[in-house]
Amino acid sequence: SLTLSDEFFREATNLKVIDLTYMQFSSLPSSICHLTSLNTLCLDHCKLGDDITIIGGLRTLEILSLLRSDIRIVPEEIGQLVKLKLLDVSWCTKLKTFHPECCQV
């Protein structure tokens, strides 16, 4: 388990890809919303807590991988990711709900 401060991503605005595989979060750092150039976010095998709605603010995101994470709900905010081409929720055994708004084409 690694703790990332809420300011961790504040100065990393040009990052294109982040791989946080096998991390544990009680919540994602609030500064993740500053990643305005992010194309790929990999949260495979992660313990994410109950709220990942902040990801909805990553408007440039094209790939969101949650493979084998403990996500329970795909929040409606994922529907705000208008450039999203791939949402991988393979092997998310705790996944119970997709909000209809997140999956409209």
PDB file as gemmi writes it, atoms N, CA and C in Angstrom:
CRYST1    1.000    1.000    1.000  90.00  90.00  90.00 P 1                      
ATOM      1  N   SER A   1       0.845  -1.183   0.000  1.00  0.00           N  
ATOM      2  CA  SER A   1       0.000   0.000   0.000  1.00  0.00           C  
ATOM      3  C   SER A   1       0.885   1.239   0.000  1.00  0.00           C  
ATOM      4  N   LEU A   2       0.593   2.152  -0.879  1.00  0.00           N  
ATOM      5  CA  LEU A   2       1.340   3.399  -0.994  1.00  0.00           C  
ATOM      6  C   LEU A   2       0.361   4.541  -0.862  1.00  0.00           C  
ATOM      7  N   THR A   3       0.729   5.541  -0.102  1.00  0.00           N  
ATOM      8  CA  THR A   3      -0.135   6.705   0.035  1.00  0.00           C  
ATOM      9  C   THR A   3       0.384   7.809  -0.865  1.00  0.00           C  
ATOM     10  N   LEU A   4      -0.465   8.289  -1.752  1.00  0.00           N  
ATOM     11  CA  LEU A   4      -0.130   9.423  -2.608  1.00  0.00           C  
ATOM     12  C   LEU A   4      -0.854  10.636  -2.059  1.00  0.00           C  
ATOM     13  N   SER A   5      -0.117  11.702  -1.836  1.00  0.00           N  
ATOM     14  CA  SER A   5      -0.750  12.904  -1.316  1.00  0.00           C  
ATOM     15  C   SER A   5      -1.727  13.460  -2.345  1.00  0.00           C  
ATOM     16  N   ASP A   6      -2.644  14.284  -1.877  1.00  0.00           N  
ATOM     17  CA  ASP A   6      -3.606  14.896  -2.779  1.00  0.00           C  
ATOM     18  C   ASP A   6      -2.945  15.835  -3.775  1.00  0.00           C  
ATOM     19  N   GLU A   7      -1.705  16.219  -3.534  1.00  0.00           N  
ATOM     20  CA  GLU A   7      -0.978  17.123  -4.424  1.00  0.00           C  
ATOM     21  C   GLU A   7      -0.044  16.384  -5.388  1.00  0.00           C  
ATOM     22  N   PHE A   8       0.003  15.082  -5.336  1.00  0.00           N  
ATOM     23  CA  PHE A   8       0.996  14.283  -6.059  1.00  0.00           C  
ATOM     24  C   PHE A   8       1.060  14.591  -7.557  1.00  0.00           C  
ATOM     25  N   PHE A   9      -0.078  14.743  -8.213  1.00  0.00           N  
ATOM     26  CA  PHE A   9      -0.111  14.938  -9.667  1.00  0.00           C  
ATOM     27  C   PHE A   9      -0.219  16.408 -10.088  1.00  0.00           C  
ATOM     28  N   ARG A  10      -0.192  17.319  -9.161  1.00  0.00           N  
ATOM     29  CA  ARG A  10      -0.446  18.735  -9.456  1.00  0.00           C  
ATOM     30  C   ARG A  10       0.475  19.293 -10.542  1.00  0.00           C  
ATOM     31  N   GLU A  11       1.738  18.936 -10.572  1.00  0.00           N  
ATOM     32  CA  GLU A  11       2.701  19.480 -11.538  1.00  0.00           C  
ATOM     33  C   GLU A  11       2.961  18.545 -12.715  1.00  0.00           C  
ATOM     34  N   ALA A  12       2.194  17.481 -12.837  1.00  0.00           N  
ATOM     35  CA  ALA A  12       2.437  16.475 -13.870  1.00  0.00           C  
ATOM     36  C   ALA A  12       1.441  16.593 -15.015  1.00  0.00           C  
ATOM     37  N   THR A  13       1.118  17.805 -15.398  1.00  0.00           N  
ATOM     38  CA  THR A  13       0.036  18.030 -16.347  1.00  0.00           C  
ATOM     39  C   THR A  13       0.302  17.482 -17.744  1.00  0.00           C  
ATOM     40  N   ASN A  14       1.551  17.192 -18.086  1.00  0.00           N  
ATOM     41  CA  ASN A  14       1.869  16.703 -19.434  1.00  0.00           C  
ATOM     42  C   ASN A  14       1.955  15.187 -19.540  1.00  0.00           C  
ATOM     43  N   LEU A  15       1.719  14.475 -18.459  1.00  0.00           N  
ATOM     44  CA  LEU A  15       1.759  13.018 -18.519  1.00  0.00           C  
ATOM     45  C   LEU A  15       0.721  12.482 -19.496  1.00  0.00           C  
ATOM     46  N   LYS A  16       1.102  11.487 -20.262  1.00  0.00           N  
ATOM     47  CA  LYS A  16       0.194  10.852 -21.228  1.00  0.00           C  
ATOM     48  C   LYS A  16      -0.309   9.503 -20.730  1.00  0.00           C  
ATOM     49  N   VAL A  17       0.541   8.789 -19.982  1.00  0.00           N  
ATOM     50  CA  VAL A  17       0.215   7.434 -19.520  1.00  0.00           C  
ATOM     51  C   VAL A  17       0.596   7.302 -18.055  1.00  0.00           C  
ATOM     52  N   ILE A  18      -0.300   6.714 -17.265  1.00  0.00           N  
ATOM     53  CA  ILE A  18       0.014   6.383 -15.877  1.00  0.00           C  
ATOM     54  C   ILE A  18      -0.389   4.940 -15.640  1.00  0.00           C  
ATOM     55  N   ASP A  19       0.531   4.172 -15.099  1.00  0.00           N  
ATOM     56  CA  ASP A  19       0.277   2.781 -14.738  1.00  0.00           C  
ATOM     57  C   ASP A  19       0.446   2.648 -13.230  1.00  0.00           C  
ATOM     58  N   LEU A  20      -0.651   2.422 -12.542  1.00  0.00           N  
ATOM     59  CA  LEU A  20      -0.642   2.282 -11.086  1.00  0.00           C  
ATOM     60  C   LEU A  20      -1.054   0.865 -10.681  1.00  0.00           C  
ATOM     61  N   THR A  21      -0.690  -0.109 -11.491  1.00  0.00           N  
ATOM     62  CA  THR A  21      -1.038  -1.505 -11.252  1.00  0.00           C  
ATOM     63  C   THR A  21      -0.613  -1.945  -9.852  1.00  0.00           C  
ATOM     64  N   TYR A  22      -1.489  -2.729  -9.224  1.00  0.00           N  
ATOM     65  CA  TYR A  22      -1.281  -3.305  -7.893  1.00  0.00           C  
ATOM     66  C   TYR A  22      -1.184  -2.271  -6.781  1.00  0.00           C  
ATOM     67  N   MET A  23      -1.817  -1.130  -6.935  1.00  0.00           N  
ATOM     68  CA  MET A  23      -1.822  -0.120  -5.888  1.00  0.00           C  
ATOM     69  C   MET A  23      -3.098  -0.247  -5.052  1.00  0.00           C  
ATOM     70  N   GLN A  24      -3.053   0.285  -3.857  1.00  0.00           N  
ATOM     71  CA  GLN A  24      -4.217   0.331  -2.985  1.00  0.00           C  
ATOM     72  C   GLN A  24      -4.508   1.790  -2.663  1.00  0.00           C  
ATOM     73  N   PHE A  25      -5.750   2.199  -2.854  1.00  0.00           N  
ATOM     74  CA  PHE A  25      -6.153   3.575  -2.586  1.00  0.00           C  
ATOM     75  C   PHE A  25      -7.408   3.576  -1.725  1.00  0.00           C  
ATOM     76  N   SER A  26      -7.429   4.411  -0.716  1.00  0.00           N  
ATOM     77  CA  SER A  26      -8.697   4.636  -0.022  1.00  0.00           C  
ATOM     78  C   SER A  26      -9.537   5.565  -0.895  1.00  0.00           C  
ATOM     79  N   SER A  27      -8.850   6.450  -1.610  1.00  0.00           N  
ATOM     80  CA  SER A  27      -9.464   7.267  -2.662  1.00  0.00           C  
ATOM     81  C   SER A  27      -8.330   7.746  -3.565  1.00  0.00           C  
ATOM     82  N   LEU A  28      -8.655   8.016  -4.811  1.00  0.00           N  
ATOM     83  CA  LEU A  28      -7.637   8.515  -5.735  1.00  0.00           C  
ATOM     84  C   LEU A  28      -7.267   9.940  -5.338  1.00  0.00           C  
ATOM     85  N   PRO A  29      -5.999  10.342  -5.516  1.00  0.00           N  
ATOM     86  CA  PRO A  29      -5.592  11.704  -5.160  1.00  0.00           C  
ATOM     87  C   PRO A  29      -6.396  12.737  -5.947  1.00  0.00           C  
ATOM     88  N   SER A  30      -6.839  13.778  -5.276  1.00  0.00           N  
ATOM     89  CA  SER A  30      -7.661  14.788  -5.940  1.00  0.00           C  
ATOM     90  C   SER A  30      -6.907  15.499  -7.055  1.00  0.00           C  
ATOM     91  N   SER A  31      -5.579  15.522  -6.975  1.00  0.00           N  
ATOM     92  CA  SER A  31      -4.787  16.198  -8.009  1.00  0.00           C  
ATOM     93  C   SER A  31      -4.796  15.460  -9.339  1.00  0.00           C  
ATOM     94  N   ILE A  32      -5.383  14.270  -9.383  1.00  0.00           N  
ATOM     95  CA  ILE A  32      -5.459  13.529 -10.643  1.00  0.00           C  
ATOM     96  C   ILE A  32      -6.238  14.335 -11.691  1.00  0.00           C  
ATOM     97  N   CYS A  33      -7.104  15.220 -11.242  1.00  0.00           N  
ATOM     98  CA  CYS A  33      -7.883  16.034 -12.180  1.00  0.00           C  
ATOM     99  C   CYS A  33      -7.006  17.038 -12.936  1.00  0.00           C  
ATOM    100  N   HIS A  34      -5.768  17.239 -12.497  1.00  0.00           N  
ATOM    101  CA  HIS A  34      -4.835  18.143 -13.185  1.00  0.00           C  
ATOM    102  C   HIS A  34      -4.148  17.484 -14.376  1.00  0.00           C  
ATOM    103  N   LEU A  35      -4.371  16.210 -14.589  1.00  0.00           N  
ATOM    104  CA  LEU A  35      -3.726  15.469 -15.679  1.00  0.00           C  
ATOM    105  C   LEU A  35      -4.505  15.684 -16.969  1.00  0.00           C  
ATOM    106  N   THR A  36      -4.443  16.882 -17.470  1.00  0.00           N  
ATOM    107  CA  THR A  36      -5.265  17.295 -18.606  1.00  0.00           C  
ATOM    108  C   THR A  36      -4.808  16.720 -19.947  1.00  0.00           C  
ATOM    109  N   SER A  37      -3.645  16.072 -19.991  1.00  0.00           N  
ATOM    110  CA  SER A  37      -3.147  15.465 -21.233  1.00  0.00           C  
ATOM    111  C   SER A  37      -3.165  13.945 -21.185  1.00  0.00           C  
ATOM    112  N   LEU A  38      -3.693  13.377 -20.112  1.00  0.00           N  
ATOM    113  CA  LEU A  38      -3.630  11.935 -19.909  1.00  0.00           C  
ATOM    114  C   LEU A  38      -4.465  11.183 -20.943  1.00  0.00           C  
ATOM    115  N   ASN A  39      -3.841  10.209 -21.616  1.00  0.00           N  
ATOM    116  CA  ASN A  39      -4.526   9.359 -22.595  1.00  0.00           C  
ATOM    117  C   ASN A  39      -4.857   7.981 -22.037  1.00  0.00           C  
ATOM    118  N   THR A  40      -3.980   7.462 -21.164  1.00  0.00           N  
ATOM    119  CA  THR A  40      -4.131   6.096 -20.663  1.00  0.00           C  
ATOM    120  C   THR A  40      -3.964   6.069 -19.154  1.00  0.00           C  
ATOM    121  N   LEU A  41      -4.917   5.448 -18.475  1.00  0.00           N  
ATOM    122  CA  LEU A  41      -4.837   5.250 -17.031  1.00  0.00           C  
ATOM    123  C   LEU A  41      -5.049   3.775 -16.758  1.00  0.00           C  
ATOM    124  N   CYS A  42      -4.041   3.162 -16.193  1.00  0.00           N  
ATOM    125  CA  CYS A  42      -4.079   1.732 -15.894  1.00  0.00           C  
ATOM    126  C   CYS A  42      -4.158   1.544 -14.376  1.00  0.00           C  
ATOM    127  N   LEU A  43      -5.276   0.997 -13.931  1.00  0.00           N  
ATOM    128  CA  LEU A  43      -5.499   0.722 -12.517  1.00  0.00           C  
ATOM    129  C   LEU A  43      -5.759  -0.768 -12.312  1.00  0.00           C  
ATOM    130  N   ASP A  44      -5.028  -1.584 -13.040  1.00  0.00           N  
ATOM    131  CA  ASP A  44      -5.195  -3.034 -12.976  1.00  0.00           C  
ATOM    132  C   ASP A  44      -4.806  -3.566 -11.603  1.00  0.00           C  
ATOM    133  N   HIS A  45      -5.566  -4.543 -11.130  1.00  0.00           N  
ATOM    134  CA  HIS A  45      -5.296  -5.215  -9.860  1.00  0.00           C  
ATOM    135  C   HIS A  45      -5.279  -4.239  -8.685  1.00  0.00           C  
ATOM    136  N   CYS A  46      -6.008  -3.144  -8.774  1.00  0.00           N  
ATOM    137  CA  CYS A  46      -5.988  -2.133  -7.718  1.00  0.00           C  
ATOM    138  C   CYS A  46      -7.155  -2.286  -6.757  1.00  0.00           C  
ATOM    139  N   LYS A  47      -6.897  -1.877  -5.532  1.00  0.00           N  
ATOM    140  CA  LYS A  47      -7.954  -1.690  -4.552  1.00  0.00           C  
ATOM    141  C   LYS A  47      -8.238  -0.199  -4.567  1.00  0.00           C  
ATOM    142  N   LEU A  48      -9.433   0.159  -5.014  1.00  0.00           N  
ATOM    143  CA  LEU A  48      -9.728   1.545  -5.344  1.00  0.00           C  
ATOM    144  C   LEU A  48     -10.626   2.273  -4.357  1.00  0.00           C  
ATOM    145  N   GLY A  49     -11.174   1.611  -3.395  1.00  0.00           N  
ATOM    146  CA  GLY A  49     -12.143   2.286  -2.540  1.00  0.00           C  
ATOM    147  C   GLY A  49     -13.469   2.396  -3.259  1.00  0.00           C  
ATOM    148  N   ASP A  50     -14.369   3.163  -2.696  1.00  0.00           N  
ATOM    149  CA  ASP A  50     -15.725   3.200  -3.224  1.00  0.00           C  
ATOM    150  C   ASP A  50     -16.000   4.331  -4.197  1.00  0.00           C  
ATOM    151  N   ASP A  51     -15.079   5.271  -4.359  1.00  0.00           N  
ATOM    152  CA  ASP A  51     -15.399   6.435  -5.174  1.00  0.00           C  
ATOM    153  C   ASP A  51     -14.294   6.726  -6.184  1.00  0.00           C  
ATOM    154  N   ILE A  52     -14.568   6.463  -7.460  1.00  0.00           N  
ATOM    155  CA  ILE A  52     -13.621   6.814  -8.522  1.00  0.00           C  
ATOM    156  C   ILE A  52     -14.228   7.833  -9.469  1.00  0.00           C  
ATOM    157  N   THR A  53     -15.231   8.568  -8.997  1.00  0.00           N  
ATOM    158  CA  THR A  53     -15.918   9.537  -9.850  1.00  0.00           C  
ATOM    159  C   THR A  53     -14.979  10.615 -10.375  1.00  0.00           C  
ATOM    160  N   ILE A  54     -13.894  10.886  -9.685  1.00  0.00           N  
ATOM    161  CA  ILE A  54     -12.940  11.914 -10.109  1.00  0.00           C  
ATOM    162  C   ILE A  54     -12.374  11.617 -11.498  1.00  0.00           C  
ATOM    163  N   ILE A  55     -12.351  10.362 -11.897  1.00  0.00           N  
ATOM    164  CA  ILE A  55     -11.839   9.980 -13.221  1.00  0.00           C  
ATOM    165  C   ILE A  55     -12.665  10.632 -14.329  1.00  0.00           C  
ATOM    166  N   GLY A  56     -13.910  10.938 -14.053  1.00  0.00           N  
ATOM    167  CA  GLY A  56     -14.772  11.577 -15.043  1.00  0.00           C  
ATOM    168  C   GLY A  56     -14.251  12.927 -15.523  1.00  0.00           C  
ATOM    169  N   GLY A  57     -13.352  13.536 -14.775  1.00  0.00           N  
ATOM    170  CA  GLY A  57     -12.773  14.819 -15.166  1.00  0.00           C  
ATOM    171  C   GLY A  57     -11.599  14.709 -16.123  1.00  0.00           C  
ATOM    172  N   LEU A  58     -11.164  13.507 -16.424  1.00  0.00           N  
ATOM    173  CA  LEU A  58     -10.014  13.294 -17.316  1.00  0.00           C  
ATOM    174  C   LEU A  58     -10.495  13.250 -18.762  1.00  0.00           C  
ATOM    175  N   ARG A  59     -10.858  14.374 -19.290  1.00  0.00           N  
ATOM    176  CA  ARG A  59     -11.537  14.489 -20.590  1.00  0.00           C  
ATOM    177  C   ARG A  59     -10.749  13.952 -21.782  1.00  0.00           C  
ATOM    178  N   THR A  60      -9.419  13.872 -21.685  1.00  0.00           N  
ATOM    179  CA  THR A  60      -8.616  13.386 -22.805  1.00  0.00           C  
ATOM    180  C   THR A  60      -8.373  11.883 -22.740  1.00  0.00           C  
ATOM    181  N   LEU A  61      -8.887  11.227 -21.713  1.00  0.00           N  
ATOM    182  CA  LEU A  61      -8.628   9.805 -21.511  1.00  0.00           C  
ATOM    183  C   LEU A  61      -9.217   8.966 -22.642  1.00  0.00           C  
ATOM    184  N   GLU A  62      -8.389   8.115 -23.227  1.00  0.00           N  
ATOM    185  CA  GLU A  62      -8.816   7.213 -24.294  1.00  0.00           C  
ATOM    186  C   GLU A  62      -8.867   5.764 -23.826  1.00  0.00           C  
ATOM    187  N   ILE A  63      -8.014   5.413 -22.880  1.00  0.00           N  
ATOM    188  CA  ILE A  63      -7.955   4.035 -22.370  1.00  0.00           C  
ATOM    189  C   ILE A  63      -8.001   4.074 -20.847  1.00  0.00           C  
ATOM    190  N   LEU A  64      -8.969   3.362 -20.287  1.00  0.00           N  
ATOM    191  CA  LEU A  64      -9.083   3.200 -18.841  1.00  0.00           C  
ATOM    192  C   LEU A  64      -9.151   1.711 -18.568  1.00  0.00           C  
ATOM    193  N   SER A  65      -8.113   1.203 -17.934  1.00  0.00           N  
ATOM    194  CA  SER A  65      -8.063  -0.219 -17.636  1.00  0.00           C  
ATOM    195  C   SER A  65      -8.212  -0.432 -16.134  1.00  0.00           C  
ATOM    196  N   LEU A  66      -9.219  -1.211 -15.777  1.00  0.00           N  
ATOM    197  CA  LEU A  66      -9.506  -1.546 -14.385  1.00  0.00           C  
ATOM    198  C   LEU A  66      -9.431  -3.063 -14.176  1.00  0.00           C  
ATOM    199  N   LEU A  67      -8.727  -3.740 -15.054  1.00  0.00           N  
ATOM    200  CA  LEU A  67      -8.613  -5.201 -15.035  1.00  0.00           C  
ATOM    201  C   LEU A  67      -8.335  -5.715 -13.623  1.00  0.00           C  
ATOM    202  N   ARG A  68      -9.161  -6.647 -13.181  1.00  0.00           N  
ATOM    203  CA  ARG A  68      -9.018  -7.304 -11.878  1.00  0.00           C  
ATOM    204  C   ARG A  68      -8.970  -6.345 -10.689  1.00  0.00           C  
ATOM    205  N   SER A  69      -9.511  -5.146 -10.859  1.00  0.00           N  
ATOM    206  CA  SER A  69      -9.592  -4.233  -9.716  1.00  0.00           C  
ATOM    207  C   SER A  69     -10.806  -4.608  -8.873  1.00  0.00           C  
ATOM    208  N   ASP A  70     -10.936  -3.973  -7.721  1.00  0.00           N  
ATOM    209  CA  ASP A  70     -12.064  -4.299  -6.848  1.00  0.00           C  
ATOM    210  C   ASP A  70     -13.247  -3.343  -7.036  1.00  0.00           C  
ATOM    211  N   ILE A  71     -13.306  -2.693  -8.185  1.00  0.00           N  
ATOM    212  CA  ILE A  71     -14.382  -1.753  -8.469  1.00  0.00           C  
ATOM    213  C   ILE A  71     -15.737  -2.445  -8.344  1.00  0.00           C  
ATOM    214  N   ARG A  72     -16.693  -1.761  -7.708  1.00  0.00           N  
ATOM    215  CA  ARG A  72     -18.034  -2.313  -7.524  1.00  0.00           C  
ATOM    216  C   ARG A  72     -19.044  -1.642  -8.445  1.00  0.00           C  
ATOM    217  N   ILE A  73     -18.789  -0.374  -8.757  1.00  0.00           N  
ATOM    218  CA  ILE A  73     -19.711   0.411  -9.577  1.00  0.00           C  
ATOM    219  C   ILE A  73     -18.919   1.196 -10.606  1.00  0.00           C  
ATOM    220  N   VAL A  74     -19.335   1.143 -11.859  1.00  0.00           N  
ATOM    221  CA  VAL A  74     -18.794   2.046 -12.872  1.00  0.00           C  
ATOM    222  C   VAL A  74     -19.671   3.291 -12.807  1.00  0.00           C  
ATOM    223  N   PRO A  75     -19.134   4.390 -12.279  1.00  0.00           N  
ATOM    224  CA  PRO A  75     -19.974   5.565 -12.046  1.00  0.00           C  
ATOM    225  C   PRO A  75     -20.389   6.258 -13.334  1.00  0.00           C  
ATOM    226  N   GLU A  76     -21.488   6.998 -13.263  1.00  0.00           N  
ATOM    227  CA  GLU A  76     -21.990   7.696 -14.438  1.00  0.00           C  
ATOM    228  C   GLU A  76     -20.995   8.724 -14.956  1.00  0.00           C  
ATOM    229  N   GLU A  77     -20.094   9.219 -14.123  1.00  0.00           N  
ATOM    230  CA  GLU A  77     -19.091  10.197 -14.549  1.00  0.00           C  
ATOM    231  C   GLU A  77     -18.170   9.652 -15.632  1.00  0.00           C  
ATOM    232  N   ILE A  78     -18.043   8.354 -15.745  1.00  0.00           N  
ATOM    233  CA  ILE A  78     -17.242   7.756 -16.813  1.00  0.00           C  
ATOM    234  C   ILE A  78     -17.842   8.133 -18.172  1.00  0.00           C  
ATOM    235  N   GLY A  79     -19.130   8.381 -18.209  1.00  0.00           N  
ATOM    236  CA  GLY A  79     -19.797   8.814 -19.429  1.00  0.00           C  
ATOM    237  C   GLY A  79     -19.322  10.172 -19.929  1.00  0.00           C  
ATOM    238  N   GLN A  80     -18.648  10.946 -19.089  1.00  0.00           N  
ATOM    239  CA  GLN A  80     -18.105  12.246 -19.475  1.00  0.00           C  
ATOM    240  C   GLN A  80     -16.807  12.111 -20.267  1.00  0.00           C  
ATOM    241  N   LEU A  81     -16.274  10.913 -20.331  1.00  0.00           N  
ATOM    242  CA  LEU A  81     -15.016  10.668 -21.048  1.00  0.00           C  
ATOM    243  C   LEU A  81     -15.328  10.467 -22.528  1.00  0.00           C  
ATOM    244  N   VAL A  82     -15.554  11.547 -23.224  1.00  0.00           N  
ATOM    245  CA  VAL A  82     -16.032  11.486 -24.606  1.00  0.00           C  
ATOM    246  C   VAL A  82     -15.006  10.927 -25.583  1.00  0.00           C  
ATOM    247  N   LYS A  83     -13.732  10.883 -25.202  1.00  0.00           N  
ATOM    248  CA  LYS A  83     -12.695  10.325 -26.073  1.00  0.00           C  
ATOM    249  C   LYS A  83     -12.372   8.869 -25.740  1.00  0.00           C  
ATOM    250  N   LEU A  84     -13.045   8.323 -24.737  1.00  0.00           N  
ATOM    251  CA  LEU A  84     -12.750   6.967 -24.282  1.00  0.00           C  
ATOM    252  C   LEU A  84     -13.014   5.951 -25.387  1.00  0.00           C  
ATOM    253  N   LYS A  85     -11.994   5.158 -25.701  1.00  0.00           N  
ATOM    254  CA  LYS A  85     -12.096   4.117 -26.725  1.00  0.00           C  
ATOM    255  C   LYS A  85     -12.112   2.720 -26.112  1.00  0.00           C  
ATOM    256  N   LEU A  86     -11.501   2.587 -24.912  1.00  0.00           N  
ATOM    257  CA  LEU A  86     -11.422   1.279 -24.268  1.00  0.00           C  
ATOM    258  C   LEU A  86     -11.639   1.425 -22.771  1.00  0.00           C  
ATOM    259  N   LEU A  87     -12.620   0.707 -22.267  1.00  0.00           N  
ATOM    260  CA  LEU A  87     -12.863   0.581 -20.836  1.00  0.00           C  
ATOM    261  C   LEU A  87     -12.766  -0.903 -20.521  1.00  0.00           C  
ATOM    262  N   ASP A  88     -11.701  -1.295 -19.838  1.00  0.00           N  
ATOM    263  CA  ASP A  88     -11.482  -2.710 -19.542  1.00  0.00           C  
ATOM    264  C   ASP A  88     -11.847  -2.993 -18.092  1.00  0.00           C  
ATOM    265  N   VAL A  89     -12.913  -3.736 -17.915  1.00  0.00           N  
ATOM    266  CA  VAL A  89     -13.336  -4.168 -16.580  1.00  0.00           C  
ATOM    267  C   VAL A  89     -13.294  -5.701 -16.492  1.00  0.00           C  
ATOM    268  N   SER A  90     -12.423  -6.296 -17.277  1.00  0.00           N  
ATOM    269  CA  SER A  90     -12.272  -7.753 -17.266  1.00  0.00           C  
ATOM    270  C   SER A  90     -11.878  -8.234 -15.875  1.00  0.00           C  
ATOM    271  N   TRP A  91     -12.494  -9.318 -15.469  1.00  0.00           N  
ATOM    272  CA  TRP A  91     -12.172  -9.977 -14.215  1.00  0.00           C  
ATOM    273  C   TRP A  91     -12.377  -9.094 -12.989  1.00  0.00           C  
ATOM    274  N   CYS A  92     -13.265  -8.127 -13.087  1.00  0.00           N  
ATOM    275  CA  CYS A  92     -13.651  -7.314 -11.930  1.00  0.00           C  
ATOM    276  C   CYS A  92     -14.788  -8.057 -11.233  1.00  0.00           C  
ATOM    277  N   THR A  93     -14.435  -8.982 -10.378  1.00  0.00           N  
ATOM    278  CA  THR A  93     -15.410  -9.901  -9.799  1.00  0.00           C  
ATOM    279  C   THR A  93     -16.377  -9.246  -8.826  1.00  0.00           C  
ATOM    280  N   LYS A  94     -16.044  -8.057  -8.326  1.00  0.00           N  
ATOM    281  CA  LYS A  94     -16.947  -7.358  -7.404  1.00  0.00           C  
ATOM    282  C   LYS A  94     -17.863  -6.376  -8.121  1.00  0.00           C  
ATOM    283  N   LEU A  95     -17.698  -6.241  -9.430  1.00  0.00           N  
ATOM    284  CA  LEU A  95     -18.485  -5.284 -10.198  1.00  0.00           C  
ATOM    285  C   LEU A  95     -19.955  -5.682 -10.198  1.00  0.00           C  
ATOM    286  N   LYS A  96     -20.808  -4.758  -9.773  1.00  0.00           N  
ATOM    287  CA  LYS A  96     -22.242  -5.018  -9.688  1.00  0.00           C  
ATOM    288  C   LYS A  96     -23.054  -4.114 -10.603  1.00  0.00           C  
ATOM    289  N   THR A  97     -22.587  -2.876 -10.843  1.00  0.00           N  
ATOM    290  CA  THR A  97     -23.435  -1.895 -11.508  1.00  0.00           C  
ATOM    291  C   THR A  97     -22.683  -1.069 -12.533  1.00  0.00           C  
ATOM    292  N   PHE A  98     -23.285  -0.934 -13.695  1.00  0.00           N  
ATOM    293  CA  PHE A  98     -22.892   0.045 -14.705  1.00  0.00           C  
ATOM    294  C   PHE A  98     -24.020   1.062 -14.744  1.00  0.00           C  
ATOM    295  N   HIS A  99     -23.723   2.323 -14.568  1.00  0.00           N  
ATOM    296  CA  HIS A  99     -24.754   3.338 -14.763  1.00  0.00           C  
ATOM    297  C   HIS A  99     -25.019   3.452 -16.254  1.00  0.00           C  
ATOM    298  N   PRO A 100     -26.270   3.473 -16.683  1.00  0.00           N  
ATOM    299  CA  PRO A 100     -26.579   3.553 -18.117  1.00  0.00           C  
ATOM    300  C   PRO A 100     -25.921   4.744 -18.804  1.00  0.00           C  
ATOM    301  N   GLU A 101     -25.756   5.863 -18.097  1.00  0.00           N  
ATOM    302  CA  GLU A 101     -25.181   7.058 -18.683  1.00  0.00           C  
ATOM    303  C   GLU A 101     -23.719   6.876 -19.094  1.00  0.00           C  
ATOM    304  N   CYS A 102     -23.035   5.936 -18.469  1.00  0.00           N  
ATOM    305  CA  CYS A 102     -21.605   5.770 -18.764  1.00  0.00           C  
ATOM    306  C   CYS A 102     -21.378   4.949 -20.020  1.00  0.00           C  
ATOM    307  N   CYS A 103     -22.391   4.324 -20.526  1.00  0.00           N  
ATOM    308  CA  CYS A 103     -22.181   3.390 -21.630  1.00  0.00           C  
ATOM    309  C   CYS A 103     -22.958   3.742 -22.882  1.00  0.00           C  
ATOM    310  N   GLN A 104     -23.473   4.948 -22.984  1.00  0.00           N  
ATOM    311  CA  GLN A 104     -24.207   5.332 -24.182  1.00  0.00           C  
ATOM    312  C   GLN A 104     -23.261   5.579 -25.325  1.00  0.00           C  
ATOM    313  N   VAL A 105     -23.668   5.174 -26.504  1.00  0.00           N  
ATOM    314  CA  VAL A 105     -22.852   5.372 -27.692  1.00  0.00           C  
ATOM    315  C   VAL A 105     -23.483   6.433 -28.553  1.00  0.00           C  
TER     316      VAL A 105                                                      
END                                                                             
